[in-house]
Amino acid sequence: MRVGGPAARMVLAETTDELVDAVREVDDADEPLLVLGGGSNLVLPDEGFAGTVVKVATQGVTVESADSCGGATVVVAAGEPWDPLVERAVAEGWAGIEALSGIPGSTGATPIQNVGAYGQEVSQTVARVRVWDRLQEQVRTMTSLDCRFTYRHSLFKGTDRYVVLDVMFQLVVGTLSRPVGYPDLAAQLGVEVGERVPLAEAREAVLAQRRRRGMVLDAPDHDTWSCGSFFTNPVLTPAGFAELEGRVADRLGADVTPPRFAGPDGGVKTSAAWLIERAGFGKGYGLPGPAALSRKHTLALTNRGGAGAGDVVALAREVRDGVREVFGVTLVNEPVLVGDTL
């Protein structure tokens, strides 16, 4: 977002031991701590952070095994950038994360919010996550089940108890992607949903989709100065979705229905972008102000070059409150707001 002020202190942790030692030092001093990955899903306050920021810069990709029978088991340090890992997986013939191409940030951040896009979620390939437990003061190994993955959520999200040290992925060895699970992506590739395509083709198609939506950073293009999707897609109860349908019919006509997808635990997922646009917040809403919705995608809140964190949060509140007033659905922010809430 390119907003936020300075930290009182910053420590660069380049090894796992340095990372654990830095966190323990701050905890022992009972000082505020912010563990920073790539920073791509973060909105920092304009006044900065009055504590220690530990920047995770650990490196290393260890291939423990790779064969067509057992697949590829790969352990990745938390500080490794995510998209280069996806690029390598495609080149090596490791399938399972190709639809997560183009997502910025670090590998250690991906299990925290169960990163997902274009029909894939990282939880589908995470075998285990090794963490530093700040409460128990010990390294713990969490299986995929232990992580309690759900849509854009996990055991690690919403708590500062755990610091991710590394992630083990279990990938499929082969030349074809996992089944394409996103209709727009399938249409671009010229296949049906559920079909497979060569891994490189899947990656390029995803990158093309993201570029069209302004979701690949291009420094001169302010439509890409964002945290990506600012709100998660709402998951409603069947009764809640029926209520939404009634509100949509009242406002937009009986022949208009909101998007409907299967959600977890019998819930119904709908589209945050659809609700935002139909609540009156179209592409570019807020221009020529310092913060505005992207002109390419209504889910992205962007810095037009001179925005502060306050401008971004104010716009997010306006959009959230507007959608709630019109449709009765409260959108939830996806990025972490340090020192603030909506």
N, C-alpha and C positions, 0 to 999 in steps of 0.2 A: 504493500500500500504506500510505501515511502512516507510514512507519518511516524511521529513519536520522537521523544527527546532522548537524552543520553542516560546511560546507566551510571550509578555511583561507582561501580567497579565491574570489570569484565575479566573472566578467566577463560582461556582457550584450552580445552581438554582434547589432546590428540591421541591418547591411549585410554583403554578401559580403566586402568589403574588411576590415571590422572582424573578421569571423570568421577569415579567413586570418591577419590580423595578430596576433590574440590567440593563435591556435594556435602561430604561429611564435615569438612572444615566450616562451611557456612552454617550447617545445622548445629554444630557444636557451639558456634558463636551466637546462635539463636537470632540470625539475621534473615531478612527477606531474600528469597532465592527465586530466580527465573531460569529454568533450563531451556536453552534455545537450540532448536534444530536448524532448519533452513530459513525459518521466519516467514514463510510464504503464506501461512494461515493464521497470522497474528496481527492484531491492531494494538499498538503500544500507545500509551497516553502522551500527550504533548509535553507534559512536565517531566517525562522520563521515568526511570525506575530507581527508586531509592533503596537499592540493595545490590546484590551480586548477580550478574548474569553469567551463567556457565554455558559457553558455546561448545556444543558437541561436534568435534571435528575428528572423531575416530574413523579409521579407515580399515578396509580389508574385506575381501570376498573370498571365502573358502569353499571350494567344491568338495564336499565329503564323498559324494558318489554321483555317477551319471551314467545310466544305461537304460536301454529301451524297456527293460523289465521293471526295474525298481524306480525309474525316473531319476530326476536330478535333485539331490539334496544340497542346498546351498545356504551357508551361514554368512550373514552380511552385517558388518558393523553399523551401529546406529547412525554414525555420521556420514555414511556413504550417500552421495546424491542419488535420488530415486530414479530419474529418467535414464541416466547412463546405465543403471542396472537393468532396466527394461530393455534398452538397446542391446546390451550384451546378451540377455536372455534370448532375444529374437535371433541374434547372430549365431548363438550356440545351439539353437534348436530346443530351447526350454519353453514350453507352452504353459500359459496360465495367468500371465500378467501383461500380455501384449495390449489388451484394451485399456490398460492403465498408463499408456504412453503419454508423454507430454505433461504429466503432473509434476509440478515443482516441489522442492522440499527434500527432506532427508528420509532415508529408509526407516530409521527408528520412529519416525512420526506416523508411518502408515498404519500400524496396528492400533494406534491410540484412538483414531476416529473411524477405523475400519474403512480406509479410503476405497472408494468405488467409482466406476464410470463405465458407461457403454456396456452394461450387462455383466461386468465383473466386479468382485470385491476382493480385497487383499486377504480377507479371512478364508477364502476358498483355497489358498495356497500356504497359509502360515501353519507350520508344524509346531513351532514353539517360540516363545519370546523370553529372553533372559533379561532380568531387571534387577536394579538395586532397590530394595525395599527400605525406604527411609525410616519407617516405623520400627521394623524389626532389626534394622541395621545389618542386613545380610543380602547376598546375591540369591535370587530365587529363579527357578526355571518354571515358566507357566506354559502348560500345553494349550493347544487351540481351544479346547473346552474350558480350561481355566480362565481364558481371556474374556469369556462371556460376550462374544461378538453378536451384535445386532446391527440394524441399519444405521450407519454412521455413528456407531457407538461401540464401546468396549468397557471392560473393567477399569482401564487406565484413564478414560475420559472423565473430566469433571473432578479429578482428584490430583493432588501433587505428591501422593505417596510413593509412586513408582517412577523410576528413571530407566528408560529402555537402554540396554547395553548392546544387544544384537538380536537379530531375528533369523530364524531358520525357515526357509521356504522349501516346500516339496512341489516340484514342477514336473510336468510330463515331457519326456524326451520324444521329439518328433518334428516333422516339418510343417505340420498344420496347426492352426490356431485351435483354441477351445471353441465350442459351438458359439457362433455369433448370436448375442442375446439382445441386441438393440436394433429396433426396426430401421432407424435412419442410417445406421452403419451398414446393415444388411442391404438396404436399397443402394447405397453408394457402391458397395462391393458387387452388386448385381446377383445376390444370392438370397435365399430364404432364411428367415430367422431359424437358428438351429444348425445351419450348415457350417462347415469349416473352410477356411481359406489358408493359403500360405502365410506363415507368420509375418514376413516382411510386408505383405500386402495389408494385413490387418493393422499393423503399426502405422503405416503411412495413411491409411484411411482414417484412423483415429486422430492422428495429428492434423489431417485436413479438416476434420469435423471441429476440432478444438480451435484451429486458426480462424475458421469462419465465425466462431462464437467469441473471438477475442480472448481465448483461454491459453494462448501461448505468448509469453512475454516478448514484446517488440518495443524496445525502449522509446522510439519516437511516437508510438501510438498509445495515447492515453487511455484508450478503451481496454488496454491490457494491463493498466496499473491497478490491479485488483487482487483480492484474495480468492479469485475464482467465484464459485457459487457462494453467495453470502448467506443464503438460507437453505436449510434442508427441505426436502419434499415432505409435506405433512403426512403422517400416518394416523388415520382416523378409525374409530370404531364403525361398524356398519351403520349404527344409528346416527353417529356423527356425520357420516358421508351422506346419508339420506337427508339430514338437515341441510347440509351444504347444497345438495341438489335442489332443494326447495328454494333456497336463497338465490341460487343461480337462475332458476326458472323465473322467479319474481323480478329479477333485475335485467336478465338478458333474453328472456323468452322461454317458453316451454320446450322448444326444440333444441335448446342449448344444454349440453351436459358437460360437467367437468371431467377431465381425464381420470381414468380409474385403472389401478394396477393392484395386483395382489400384494398385500403387505404382510409383515411378520405377525405371528400369533393371531391369525384370522382378521387382522386389520385391513384397511383399504388405504393404499397410498395414492395421493393425487399430486399434481404438478404445482410447485410453488411459483414457477415462472408464469404459468397460465393464470393463476390467481392474481399475481402482481399486475400483470398487464390489464386484466379485465376489471381490476379495482381502480384503474385510472393512471397507473404508473407505467407508461410506455418506454420504449427504448430512448435513451437520452434524457429521461426525466431529470430535472434539476439543472440542466444546462441553461445559461452559461456559468453556473455557480462553481465553486471549487471542488465540490463532490457531486457526482451525478451517476445515474444508471448508465451502463455501457450502451452505446448506440448499436451494439451487435447482439446483446443478450441482457434481458431484464433481470436476471439473477445476479449479475455482477455489479457491485458498487465500486465506482472508480474514482481515483484521484486525478483531477484534470490538470494538476501541475502545482497548485498552491494550497491544497487542502491540508488541514490538520486532522488529528484523530477526532476532535469534537465535531468537525463537519461530517465525517464519515458516519459517526454514531448517530448524529441528528437525522441524517437522511435515512439510515436504517430504521430508526424509531418511527419516522414518518411513514415509511412503507409498511412496516409491521402493523402500526396502528390503523392505517388505511385499509389494509386487507382484513383485519379483524372487524372493523366497523361495517364493511360491506358484506363479507362472507362468513363472519363468525369464527374464523380460523386464525389461531395465533401462530405466526411463523417463528421458527427458532433459528438463531444465528449459528452458522457453521464455524466461522473462525473464532479463535479465542480472543476475547476483549480483556486486556490486562488493565486492572484498576477501574473497570467500568462494566456496566451491564446495560442491556436494552430495557 
